[in-house]
């Protein structure tokens, strides 16, 4: 998730990018690891959820949809790897530039919303166990997932307009939101996106797991293994939000705001480099999600072990 910024500010316009090695080694390395781990990983997860996890529960349906959106994203990583390795020269055309950038934002916000919905379901099950039977029905999970896909699509769709390619002397740059030519619109869109589709879910998830941990801590008769599972789930899910998503949103906003102010090239390059790192952190949510499937425990782990035993048995034959 690399940037080659073209600033409207005349002071910044002449800034040179001094992070060539950083962007052309760090980004391909991270994205290659993500692709090699998450592409087969999510295919396995989707297969297990579809063929090995019946009857489906509401949480199963939500996590299946999360795996599908992650697979959509990692499928586009080879384009970004090629872009970085070849010195940020986009050779796939304007349409693919828009599609790949859109896919990143769509994955980011669909992941955030799916994880938020999953947290709300867990909150109801733990805090209101006597009233959770209706919410666990599959129809509610299906309605929830359809709503998340719709909201994510609407939230990310302005990216298609804001993303453009830009021809330099010897290469084609696939620009991003932070260097959109329509700076005012990009700024407004960024704050709306950050406020309503990130910070609102962040507060919701944090509150849900704070209450869940508090309720379980006060319940002396609650099974110890169940408490530990809840804690592990909270740690992984909050880490995805606070480590993967929060820095990215902070520095994305900062990059856009700095285009409106006179700052030195040194400061701008430092912020740009940090933003590149936070972009790759945001992509690491796909690995965090794989850990989440494992932490969910019991049924999923048994299904994976059963699949592995079947593969080993087949190979022996």
WOFEN-V922546 format. One record per pair of residues at least 4 apart in sequence whose ideal C-beta (glycine too) atoms are under 6 Angstrom apart, sorted by the first residue. I is the first residue (numbers start at 1). GAP is how many residues later the second one is. D is the distance in Angstrom with one decimal. If there is no record, write none. Layout:
BEGIN
I:GAP:D + I:GAP:D
END
This chain:
BEGIN
1:278:3.2 + 1:279:6.0 + 2:21:4.9 + 2:25:5.1 + 2:82:5.6 + 2:274:5.8 + 3:269:5.9 + 4:84:5.1 + 4:169:5.0 + 5:174:4.5 + 6:173:5.4 + 7:5:3.6 + 7:6:5.2 + 7:252:5.3 + 8:175:5.8 + 9:250:5.8 + 11:251:5.1 + 12:256:5.7 + 15:250:3.9 + 15:253:5.6 + 18:251:5.5 + 19:4:5.3 + 19:254:5.0 + 20:4:5.9 + 21:4:5.5 + 22:4:5.3 + 23:4:5.5 + 24:60:5.6 + 27:57:4.3 + 28:4:5.8 + 28:53:4.9 + 28:56:4.7 + 28:57:5.2 + 30:250:4.6 + 31:46:4.8 + 31:49:5.6 + 31:50:4.9 + 32:49:6.0 + 34:4:5.3 + 34:249:5.9 + 35:4:5.3 + 35:39:5.6 + 35:42:4.5 + 37:4:5.6 + 38:4:5.7 + 38:36:4.5 + 38:248:4.5 + 39:35:4.9 + 41:249:5.0 + 42:25:5.0 + 42:28:5.0 + 42:29:4.1 + 45:22:4.4 + 45:248:5.6 + 46:21:5.0 + 47:4:5.9 + 48:4:4.7 + 48:255:4.8 + 48:256:5.9 + 49:4:5.0 + 49:11:6.0 + 49:15:4.2 + 52:251:3.8 + 53:7:5.3 + 53:250:5.7 + 56:4:4.6 + 56:5:5.6 + 58:63:5.9 + 58:78:5.1 + 58:83:3.7 + 61:80:3.9 + 62:52:5.8 + 62:55:5.9 + 62:56:5.0 + 62:79:5.8 + 65:80:4.6 + 66:48:4.4 + 66:223:5.9 + 69:38:5.4 + 69:41:4.5 + 70:216:4.7 + 70:219:5.7 + 73:30:5.7 + 73:34:3.7 + 76:24:4.8 + 76:27:4.9 + 79:21:5.2 + 83:7:5.7 + 89:82:3.7 + 90:7:5.7 + 90:82:4.6 + 90:84:4.0 + 92:4:3.9 + 94:71:4.8 + 97:68:5.2 + 97:77:4.0 + 98:4:5.9 + 98:62:5.2 + 98:65:4.9 + 101:58:5.9 + 101:62:4.7 + 101:75:5.9 + 102:4:5.9 + 102:54:5.7 + 102:57:4.9 + 102:58:5.7 + 105:51:4.2 + 105:54:5.1 + 106:4:5.9 + 106:46:5.6 + 106:50:4.3 + 107:4:5.9 + 108:174:6.0 + 109:43:4.9 + 109:46:5.1 + 109:88:5.0 + 110:42:3.9 + 111:174:5.5 + 112:89:5.1 + 113:35:4.4 + 114:34:5.6 + 116:85:4.1 + 116:88:5.6 + 116:89:5.6 + 117:27:5.0 + 119:86:4.7 + 119:89:4.5 + 123:4:5.7 + 123:85:4.2 + 124:4:5.3 + 124:8:5.1 + 124:11:5.2 + 125:7:4.6 + 126:86:5.0 + 126:89:6.0 + 127:88:5.7 + 128:4:5.9 + 132:4:5.8 + 135:5:5.6 + 148:4:6.0 + 151:4:6.0 + 155:42:5.1 + 158:4:5.8 + 158:31:5.3 + 159:4:5.5 + 162:15:5.9 + 162:18:4.4 + 162:24:5.5 + 164:11:5.6 + 165:7:5.4 + 165:9:5.7 + 166:7:4.6 + 166:9:5.7 + 167:5:5.6 + 175:4:4.8 + 177:9:5.6 + 178:77:4.2 + 178:78:5.6 + 180:6:3.9 + 182:4:5.9 + 183:76:6.0 + 187:69:5.3 + 189:4:6.0 + 190:4:6.0 + 190:63:5.8 + 190:66:5.6 + 191:4:5.9 + 192:4:6.0 + 193:4:5.3 + 194:4:5.1 + 194:55:5.0 + 195:4:5.4 + 196:4:5.5 + 198:51:5.2 + 202:39:5.5 + 205:36:5.9 + 209:25:4.1 + 212:18:5.9 + 216:6:5.5 + 216:11:4.9 + 216:14:5.5 + 222:4:5.9 + 222:5:5.7 + 229:68:5.6 + 232:63:4.9 + 233:62:5.3 + 234:4:5.8 + 236:55:5.3 + 236:56:5.3 + 236:59:5.3 + 238:4:5.7 + 239:4:5.0 + 240:4:5.0 + 240:45:5.1 + 240:48:4.0 + 241:4:5.3 + 242:4:5.0 + 244:37:5.2 + 244:38:5.4 + 244:40:5.4 + 244:41:4.2 + 245:37:5.9 + 247:31:4.1 + 247:34:5.9 + 248:4:6.0 + 248:30:4.2 + 248:34:4.0 + 251:23:5.6 + 251:24:4.2 + 251:27:4.8 + 254:17:5.9 + 255:20:5.2 + 258:5:5.5 + 263:4:4.7 + 263:5:5.6 + 265:4:6.0 + 293:7:5.6 + 296:4:5.4
END
